[in-house]
Amino acid sequence: MKQSYVYILKCSDESYYVGVTSDLTNRLFKHNTGFYPTCYTFNKRPLELVFYAEFTDITLAIEKEKQIKKWSRAKKEALINGDYDSLVNLAKKNFE
Protein backbone atom coordinates (compact mmCIF):
# COMPACT_ATOMS: atom_id res chain seq x y z
CA MET A 1 0.00 0.00 0.00
CA LYS A 2 1.35 3.43 -0.96
CA GLN A 3 2.21 5.86 1.81
CA SER A 4 0.76 9.36 1.90
CA TYR A 5 1.83 12.24 4.09
CA VAL A 6 0.21 15.30 5.61
CA TYR A 7 2.89 17.87 6.34
CA ILE A 8 3.30 21.32 7.84
CA LEU A 9 5.97 23.73 6.66
CA LYS A 10 7.06 26.77 8.62
CA CYS A 11 7.65 29.63 6.21
CA SER A 12 10.23 32.40 6.48
CA ASP A 13 7.46 34.83 7.48
CA GLU A 14 6.57 32.51 10.42
CA SER A 15 3.30 31.37 8.78
CA TYR A 16 2.44 27.70 8.28
CA TYR A 17 1.60 25.80 5.13
CA VAL A 18 -0.27 22.49 5.30
CA GLY A 19 -0.11 20.04 2.41
CA VAL A 20 -0.55 16.41 1.40
CA THR A 21 1.66 14.27 -0.85
CA SER A 22 2.65 10.72 -1.64
CA ASP A 23 6.33 11.68 -2.03
CA LEU A 24 7.40 13.87 0.86
CA THR A 25 11.07 14.24 -0.12
CA ASN A 26 10.24 15.31 -3.66
CA ARG A 27 7.48 17.69 -2.56
CA LEU A 28 9.77 19.40 -0.06
CA PHE A 29 12.44 19.77 -2.73
CA LYS A 30 9.91 21.35 -5.09
CA HIS A 31 8.64 23.76 -2.41
CA ASN A 32 12.16 24.84 -1.47
CA THR A 33 13.32 25.33 -5.07
CA GLY A 34 10.26 27.35 -6.11
CA PHE A 35 9.00 24.71 -8.54
CA TYR A 36 5.42 25.91 -7.95
CA PRO A 37 5.47 29.67 -8.74
CA THR A 38 1.79 30.12 -7.83
CA CYS A 39 2.07 28.23 -4.54
CA TYR A 40 1.64 30.04 -1.22
CA THR A 41 5.19 29.07 -0.27
CA PHE A 42 6.92 30.50 -3.36
CA ASN A 43 7.72 33.91 -1.82
CA LYS A 44 8.06 32.55 1.71
CA ARG A 45 11.24 30.51 1.35
CA PRO A 46 13.28 29.12 3.01
CA LEU A 47 10.86 26.57 4.41
CA GLU A 48 11.24 24.19 7.32
CA LEU A 49 9.40 20.89 7.68
CA VAL A 50 8.02 21.03 11.23
CA PHE A 51 5.50 18.17 11.19
CA TYR A 52 4.41 15.22 9.13
CA ALA A 53 2.15 12.21 9.59
CA GLU A 54 2.04 9.05 7.50
CA PHE A 55 -1.14 7.51 6.13
CA THR A 56 -1.83 4.35 4.14
CA ASP A 57 -5.12 5.77 2.80
CA ILE A 58 -4.82 8.90 0.62
CA THR A 59 -8.48 9.74 1.21
CA LEU A 60 -7.90 9.90 4.96
CA ALA A 61 -4.74 11.96 4.42
CA ILE A 62 -6.66 14.50 2.33
CA GLU A 63 -9.39 14.71 4.99
CA LYS A 64 -6.80 15.37 7.70
CA GLU A 65 -5.05 17.99 5.58
CA LYS A 66 -8.33 19.86 5.11
CA GLN A 67 -9.07 19.59 8.83
CA ILE A 68 -5.67 20.91 9.92
CA LYS A 69 -5.83 23.79 7.42
CA LYS A 70 -8.89 25.09 9.30
CA TRP A 71 -7.16 25.00 12.67
CA SER A 72 -5.93 28.06 14.49
CA ARG A 73 -2.22 28.83 14.67
CA ALA A 74 -2.20 27.80 18.35
CA LYS A 75 -3.75 24.44 17.57
CA LYS A 76 -1.29 23.80 14.71
CA GLU A 77 1.59 24.65 17.04
CA ALA A 78 0.27 22.24 19.68
CA LEU A 79 0.26 19.50 17.02
CA ILE A 80 3.76 20.45 15.87
CA ASN A 81 5.02 20.38 19.47
CA GLY A 82 3.33 17.05 20.23
CA ASP A 83 1.10 18.66 22.86
CA TYR A 84 -1.85 16.41 22.06
CA ASP A 85 -3.61 17.06 25.38
CA SER A 86 -4.06 20.72 24.43
CA LEU A 87 -5.71 19.99 21.07
CA VAL A 88 -9.16 19.44 22.59
CA ASN A 89 -9.08 22.65 24.62
CA LEU A 90 -7.82 24.67 21.66
CA ALA A 91 -10.81 23.49 19.66
CA LYS A 92 -13.25 25.10 22.09
CA LYS A 93 -14.57 28.46 21.04
CA ASN A 94 -14.80 31.44 23.34
CA PHE A 95 -18.20 33.03 22.71
CA GLU A 96 -17.76 35.95 25.13
C-alpha positions as CSV (number, residue, x, y, z in Angstrom):
1,M,0.0,0.0,0.0
2,K,1.4,3.4,-1.0
3,Q,2.2,5.9,1.8
4,S,0.8,9.4,1.9
5,Y,1.8,12.2,4.1
6,V,0.2,15.3,5.6
7,Y,2.9,17.9,6.3
8,I,3.3,21.3,7.8
9,L,6.0,23.7,6.7
10,K,7.1,26.8,8.6
11,C,7.7,29.6,6.2
12,S,10.2,32.4,6.5
13,D,7.5,34.8,7.5
14,E,6.6,32.5,10.4
15,S,3.3,31.4,8.8
16,Y,2.4,27.7,8.3
17,Y,1.6,25.8,5.1
18,V,-0.3,22.5,5.3
19,G,-0.1,20.0,2.4
20,V,-0.5,16.4,1.4
21,T,1.7,14.3,-0.8
22,S,2.6,10.7,-1.6
23,D,6.3,11.7,-2.0
24,L,7.4,13.9,0.9
25,T,11.1,14.2,-0.1
26,N,10.2,15.3,-3.7
27,R,7.5,17.7,-2.6
28,L,9.8,19.4,-0.1
29,F,12.4,19.8,-2.7
30,K,9.9,21.4,-5.1
31,H,8.6,23.8,-2.4
32,N,12.2,24.8,-1.5
33,T,13.3,25.3,-5.1
34,G,10.3,27.3,-6.1
35,F,9.0,24.7,-8.5
36,Y,5.4,25.9,-8.0
37,P,5.5,29.7,-8.7
38,T,1.8,30.1,-7.8
39,C,2.1,28.2,-4.5
40,Y,1.6,30.0,-1.2
41,T,5.2,29.1,-0.3
42,F,6.9,30.5,-3.4
43,N,7.7,33.9,-1.8
44,K,8.1,32.5,1.7
45,R,11.2,30.5,1.3
46,P,13.3,29.1,3.0
47,L,10.9,26.6,4.4
48,E,11.2,24.2,7.3
49,L,9.4,20.9,7.7
50,V,8.0,21.0,11.2
51,F,5.5,18.2,11.2
52,Y,4.4,15.2,9.1
53,A,2.1,12.2,9.6
54,E,2.0,9.1,7.5
55,F,-1.1,7.5,6.1
56,T,-1.8,4.4,4.1
57,D,-5.1,5.8,2.8
58,I,-4.8,8.9,0.6
59,T,-8.5,9.7,1.2
60,L,-7.9,9.9,5.0
61,A,-4.7,12.0,4.4
62,I,-6.7,14.5,2.3
63,E,-9.4,14.7,5.0
64,K,-6.8,15.4,7.7
65,E,-5.0,18.0,5.6
66,K,-8.3,19.9,5.1
67,Q,-9.1,19.6,8.8
68,I,-5.7,20.9,9.9
69,K,-5.8,23.8,7.4
70,K,-8.9,25.1,9.3
71,W,-7.2,25.0,12.7
72,S,-5.9,28.1,14.5
73,R,-2.2,28.8,14.7
74,A,-2.2,27.8,18.4
75,K,-3.7,24.4,17.6
76,K,-1.3,23.8,14.7
77,E,1.6,24.6,17.0
78,A,0.3,22.2,19.7
79,L,0.3,19.5,17.0
80,I,3.8,20.5,15.9
81,N,5.0,20.4,19.5
82,G,3.3,17.0,20.2
83,D,1.1,18.7,22.9
84,Y,-1.9,16.4,22.1
85,D,-3.6,17.1,25.4
86,S,-4.1,20.7,24.4
87,L,-5.7,20.0,21.1
88,V,-9.2,19.4,22.6
89,N,-9.1,22.7,24.6
90,L,-7.8,24.7,21.7
91,A,-10.8,23.5,19.7
92,K,-13.2,25.1,22.1
93,K,-14.6,28.5,21.0
94,N,-14.8,31.4,23.3
95,F,-18.2,33.0,22.7
96,E,-17.8,35.9,25.1
